[in-house]
Every structure is written in C-alpha cells, then in structure tokens.
Amino acid sequence: MGPDILFIVLAAIAVLLVVATVRIVPQARAYNIERFGRYLRTLQPGLNFIIPGVDRVNTKFDLREQVFSSRPQPVITEDNLVVNIDTVLYYQITDPRAAAYEVANYLQAIDQLTVTTLRNVIGGMDLEKTLTSREEINTRLRGVLDEATGKWGIRANRVEIKAIDPPPTIKEAMEKQMRAERDKRALVLHAEGERQSRILTAEGARQQAILEAQGEQQARILRADGEAKAIERVFEAVHAHDADSKVLAYKYLETLPHLAQGEGNTFWVIPGELTQAVRDISSAFAGDGDAAPSGGGRARRRDGAAADDGEPPQLTSGDPLGAAEAVRAADAAAESAAEAVADARKEADEAAGRLPDQRGGAD
C-alpha cells in the first residue's frame, strides 16, 4: 500500500469523524442526547458537537404548536343517553426532556385523559345542556389537561369539541320538536298579523263611519240653512209686495196640480182649505174687499145681497186691474222663492261634493 492510498484512507476517516461529531439542529426543533444510555443534554437549534460513538441522539421533538384530533368517543349523559363526542387538542412541547422521559407515549396519554375527563363532565349534564354548554365543557377539559400534562413537558393550549352526535332516534325526536316549534311560531305570527289586520280594518271602518256621519251632518245643516234662507226670502218677497190673502189663495190653487205629477202617485188628497181658497178667489175677481170668514158663512155679491148657501159664488169682471197686480205680485214672490230654493240646493250640493275630498284627506 502506497503513501497515497494511506493518505486517502486517513482523510476519509477524518471526514467521517467530523460528520459524526457535528449535529445541526433546525429552528423550533430539539434533540435529546444520551451518553452511554443516560440523558446528557438537549441540543438547541443551530450547530452542535457530540462525541462520536459515545453520544447519540435519542429523540427529536417539534416545538411548534401541534393539533391532535381524537376519535369519536361514546359518553353517557345524566339522562342515560349515549352520545359520541369528537374533540380536537392544540398542544405544544415545552420541555423535551420531560416529554421523552416522564411519559412513554404522550399522545396516547392525552387521548385517554381527554376521554375520562369528558365522561366525568358529560355525566353530570343532560343532553340539552350538553348540546348548549360547549364552552363550559371546553374550559373544564383545558383545565384538567393543563394540570396533568404540565409535568409531561406539554402545554394544552386549547381543547375544542368538534361534534356531539346523539342517537338517531334522539335526532329524529329533536327534528320533530324543532319543526313543531317553528310551526308554533309561524301560527303565532300569523295570528298576530290577523289580529293587527282586523284592528286596523276596524279602525279604518270606524274612522270612515265618523267622517261619513260628519259629512252627512254638514250636508243636512247646509240644506237646512238653504231651506231656511229660501223660506226667509219667500217671506220677505211676499211682505215686500204686500200680497193679501186673495193672492196667496190664488197661488195655493195654482200649486195643487203639482201634487199629482209624481211618477208613483196613484191618488192625491185635496186639502180641507180648498173651499176657502175658492171663495177667496171668487171674492177677489168679484171685487169684494171682505174675505169670507174662515170656517163658513155666506158669500156676498157685488151688490151687497147675501148669496144662498147652496148657490156657488159667481166670478165677475169687476176690478180687473187690482186682480192683475195681485197675480203679478204672487208670480214675483214665487220666482224669488224658486231662486232662493235653487241657490240653497246648489250650496248644499257643493258642500256635499267637498265632503269626499275631506274624508279622503283625513284618511
């Protein structure tokens, strides 16, 4: 063997020794070193040196926060129902030495501790409280796991319940109960809507009836005022033209035919004052200044002689100018009365036409 080969062998041995001596630890990692089977130290991230053949790396740990999801575990509630609970654990190794030498398998230990803690916690709750108390269960789990895993060099940062699965029959009963609750709320809301609708409808009908009554009242008041004004104007017209009883009797007879002009009139009654009116007219056209007394008496002729009770008075042509003036006065009074009645009716109709607008604005 030449010197060159010997040099190459020695160089190779030196390289192997250097490689076996140097240990590079990544960030957020930790290596436990044993010397002759006994824990010596924990290598920190960076460049480290060990004695080859004497020191060896026993365990390697990841110091970052990790997630452990357990399998669904059956748990019995206080009301003797079996539910399957699935949990997830967020943990972090804080002491690599304790994690390696204080517990054989920390993940299995955490899983079994979680199951036993869940059974203790859920065993004191019924199903409804279990489903609505997740935050309380998580808090109690985290407290128990923190206390137990602290000596193992592990910190339980967070424990969450992923799912709580009751039996299928319980699920079906819960769905029926939820459906019944929704139907109940729907019926209650529908009844409240109907009630509110009826209340609003009644309020609207009451307001409408009040407005219609007020409008009818105003219309009647306006019609009554118009009729009163018409009567007043007729009265003033009659007194202004100084119409005597003969003229009024003539207009009375002139109005009688209008009583039978209605479409539904099959008969009409002649007033009892008709005889007296005829006598007044006869006396007027006969030139007699004294009207026959009310309730009977004999009519007198122009020459002063008393007429027989059975003989009707005769109409003569005496004093034609006085009769014509009386007729014209009566016609003027009738025209004034008709105009007053027309004006009053027009005002009442205009007031009645404004009433729907007032009711519409009030609504």
Long-range contacts (C-beta under 8 A, 24 or more apart in sequence): 17-52, 20-50, 20-52, 20-53, 21-49, 21-50, 21-51, 21-52, 22-47, 22-48, 22-49, 23-47, 23-48, 23-49, 23-50, 23-57, 24-48, 28-62, 28-63, 28-64, 29-60, 29-61, 29-62, 29-63, 30-60, 30-61, 30-63, 30-93, 30-96, 31-57, 31-59, 31-60, 31-61, 31-96, 32-57, 32-58, 32-59, 32-60, 32-61, 32-96, 32-97, 32-100, 33-57, 33-58, 34-58, 39-97, 39-100, 39-101, 42-96, 42-97, 58-100, 59-96, 59-99, 59-100, 61-93, 61-96, 61-99, 61-100, 62-93, 63-92, 63-93, 63-94, 63-96, 64-92, 65-90, 65-91, 65-92, 65-157, 66-90, 66-91, 66-92, 68-107, 68-110, 68-111, 69-162, 70-111, 70-114, 70-115, 72-163, 72-165, 73-114, 73-115, 73-118, 75-118, 75-119, 75-122, 75-123, 76-119, 76-122, 76-123, 77-122, 77-123, 77-125, 77-126, 77-127, 77-130, 78-123, 78-124, 78-125, 78-126, 79-126, 79-127, 81-127, 81-166, 81-167, 81-170, 82-167, 83-122, 83-127, 83-130, 83-164, 83-165, 83-166, 83-167, 84-163, 84-164, 84-165, 85-118, 85-122, 85-161, 85-163, 85-164, 85-165, 86-161, 86-162, 86-163, 86-165, 87-114, 87-118, 87-141, 87-159, 87-160, 87-161, 87-162, 88-159, 88-160, 88-162, 89-114, 89-145, 89-156, 89-158, 89-159, 90-156, 90-157, 90-158, 90-159, 90-160, 91-149, 91-154, 91-155, 91-156, 91-157, 92-154, 92-155, 92-157, 93-153, 93-154, 94-153, 94-154, 94-155, 95-153, 96-153, 97-153, 98-151, 98-152, 98-153, 98-154, 99-152, 99-153, 99-154, 102-151, 102-152, 102-153, 103-152, 106-149, 106-152, 106-154, 109-149, 109-152, 110-145, 110-149, 110-154, 110-156, 113-144, 113-145, 113-148, 113-149, 114-141, 114-145, 114-159, 117-141, 117-144, 117-145, 127-166, 127-170, 130-164, 131-164, 131-166, 134-161, 134-164, 137-161, 204-363, 207-362, 207-363, 208-359, 208-363, 211-358, 211-359, 211-362, 211-363, 212-359, 215-352, 215-355, 215-356, 215-358, 215-359, 218-351, 218-355, 219-348, 219-351, 219-352, 219-355, 222-347, 222-348, 222-351, 222-352, 223-344, 223-345, 223-348, 225-344, 225-347, 226-341, 226-343, 226-344, 226-345, 226-347, 226-348, 227-341, 227-344, 229-340, 229-343, 229-344, 230-337, 230-340, 230-341, 230-343, 230-344, 231-340, 232-340, 233-336, 233-337, 233-339, 233-340, 234-333, 234-336, 234-337, 234-340, 236-336, 237-332, 237-333, 237-336, 237-337, 238-333, 241-329, 241-332, 241-333, 242-329, 243-326, 243-329, 243-330, 243-333, 244-326, 245-280, 245-291, 246-280, 246-281, 246-283, 246-284, 246-291, 246-326, 247-284, 247-326, 247-327, 247-329, 247-330, 248-330, 249-276, 249-277, 249-280, 249-281, 249-284, 250-280, 250-281, 250-284, 250-326, 250-327, 250-330, 251-330, 251-333, 251-334, 252-277, 253-277, 253-278, 253-281, 279-313, 282-312, 282-313, 282-314, 282-315, 283-313, 284-322, 284-323, 284-326, 285-315, 285-316, 285-317, 285-318, 285-323, 286-313, 286-314, 286-315, 286-316, 286-318, 287-316, 287-318, 287-319, 287-322
